[in-house]
């Protein structure tokens, strides 16, 4: 089990192996749950949104027009990476 050191400012640095295990990268957020007995649980914060929130996100930023097959392939690839 990895051991972490607390700085004088009360901060800890999570080691790369812990970040990889949690599936998070620098700059992402972590949710902290305070548990009985002085324990804590950390969990990566995942954005909660819908596919509709992406509508128009690239409007005016590209001239490329994707086919439905390309869109479906990108969506399928995204689901494979997430799961």
C-alpha positions in Angstrom: 0.0 0.0 0.0 1.5 3.4 -1.0 2.3 5.8 1.8 1.8 9.6 1.2 3.5 12.4 3.1 1.5 15.4 4.4 3.2 18.8 3.8 3.4 21.6 6.3 0.5 23.2 4.4 -1.6 20.0 5.0 -1.4 18.8 1.4 -0.6 15.5 -0.2 0.6 14.5 -3.6 -1.0 11.5 -5.2 1.6 9.2 -6.8 1.3 8.4 -10.5 0.3 4.8 -9.8 -2.7 6.0 -7.7 -3.8 8.5 -10.3 -3.6 5.8 -13.0 -5.7 3.5 -10.8 -8.3 6.2 -10.3 -8.3 7.0 -14.0 -7.6 10.7 -13.5 -5.0 13.2 -14.8 -3.5 16.4 -13.6 -6.0 19.2 -13.4 -9.0 16.9 -12.9 -11.2 16.9 -9.8 -11.5 14.4 -7.0 -14.5 14.0 -4.7 -13.7 13.3 -1.1 -16.1 11.3 1.2 -15.5 11.5 4.9 -16.0 8.0 6.5 -16.3 6.9 10.1 -13.1 6.1 12.0 -11.1 9.0 10.4 -11.1 7.3 6.9 -11.6 9.0 3.6 -12.6 7.8 0.2 -11.4 9.5 -3.0 -13.2 9.2 -6.3 -12.6 10.9 -9.7 -15.3 13.4 -10.5 -16.9 12.5 -13.9 -18.8 15.1 -15.8 -22.5 14.5 -15.8 -24.0 15.7 -19.1 -26.0 14.5 -22.0 -25.1 13.9 -25.6 -27.4 16.9 -26.4 -25.0 19.2 -24.5 -22.5 18.6 -27.3 -24.9 20.0 -29.9 -23.2 22.8 -31.8 -19.9 22.6 -29.8 -17.8 22.8 -33.0 -20.1 25.2 -34.9 -18.0 27.6 -37.0 -14.7 26.0 -35.9 -14.2 23.6 -38.8 -15.3 23.1 -42.4 -15.3 19.3 -42.1 -18.6 17.5 -42.5 -18.7 14.1 -40.8 -20.7 11.2 -42.2 -23.1 9.4 -40.0 -20.7 6.4 -40.2 -17.8 8.6 -38.9 -20.0 9.9 -36.1 -21.1 6.5 -35.1 -17.5 5.2 -35.2 -16.4 8.1 -32.9 -19.2 7.4 -30.5 -18.5 3.7 -30.4 -14.8 4.4 -29.8 -15.6 6.8 -26.9 -17.8 4.2 -25.2 -15.0 1.5 -25.5 -12.5 3.8 -23.9 -14.8 4.7 -21.0 -15.9 1.2 -20.2 
